[in-house]
């Protein structure tokens, strides 16, 4: 099946549709059906955009890590750009049912 994946990557332009990266590309099923491998249902996303972006709504998933006694929250640049967040802007953070941190503009 690797040949099919590589063929789709070539057909779809070989870069992430969100940030333009050509590294660590993944196939994202637009309709959420992993069995629907139609070219019209596949878009290329890099690892970061696929993992940290929620393509089915306007909420975005961020990565959280611990630094000493503090939490460090990393929001990928494509998400910051997409939301139009600038330094000093306020955002709402929440935790979803899978214990992921969700960031929303306020």
N, C-alpha and C positions, 0 to 999 in steps of 0.2 A: 504494500500500500504506500510505501515511501515514494515510489515513482509518481503516484497520483498527487501526493502532497506537493512534491517539487514541481510537477506540471502546473498545478493550480497557482502556486506562488509565481511562476513565470507568466502565466496568463493574466494574473491580477496585477502585474506591474512590479512585483518584487520589493514593495515598501509598505510600511504601516500607513493606513489611510488617515490616521489621526495626527501622528507626529512626523511621518516621513522616514523613520528609521528603517534601515535595511538589515538590521541585526536581530537575531532571536525571533524570527517571525512565526506567528501562529495563525491557524485558520479559525476564524470566528464564524459560527453559524448564526446568521442574522435572526432567524425565526426561533432559535433555541433548540431546534430539532437536530441532534447530532447525526441522524441518519439521512438527513436531506443534504446531500453533497452537491447539489446543483450549483453551478458557477454563480447564478443569480442570488444564491443564499449564503455565499461565502464572502467574507471580507478579510483582508490581511491586517493583523494587529501585531505590534511588537509585544514582547513579554510584559513590559510595564503597562502599556495601554490596555492589554487584555486582562491582566490581573487587577489593576487598580481602577479601571473604569467600569462603570455599570452601564452597559449599552442599552438596557431596556427601560431606564428611567433617568431622571436628572440628578439622582444621588450618586455620589462618587465614593468609592472605597479607598481608604488610605492605609498605609502601613504604620504600625505602632511598635516601638521598641522601648526598652528601659535603659536609662542612662543614670546610674546612681539611684537616687530616690525620686527621679523625675521621669515622666513619660516623654519620649520624643516621637512626634508625629510627622511623618514624611508624606507630602502630597506631590506626586509626580508633576513636572512642569506642564505636560499637555493638559492635565486636569485643571491646574491653576489658570492656564491660558484660556481653556474652554469656559471656565466659570467667571473669568474676568476678575479674579481675586488679585488684589494688590497689597503690598506691605502695609500693615496697619488696619486692613479690612477686618471686620468681625464676621465669623462664621459660626454656625451651629453644629456641634458634634453630637452624634448619638451612636448607640450600639444596636446593631440589628440582631435578629434571632440566632445568627451564627456567630455572635460575639465579634463582629467586625465593626470598626469605627466608620461611621458615615459622616461626611462633611457636606453641609448645605449652606448656601449663601443666605444671610439674613437681611 
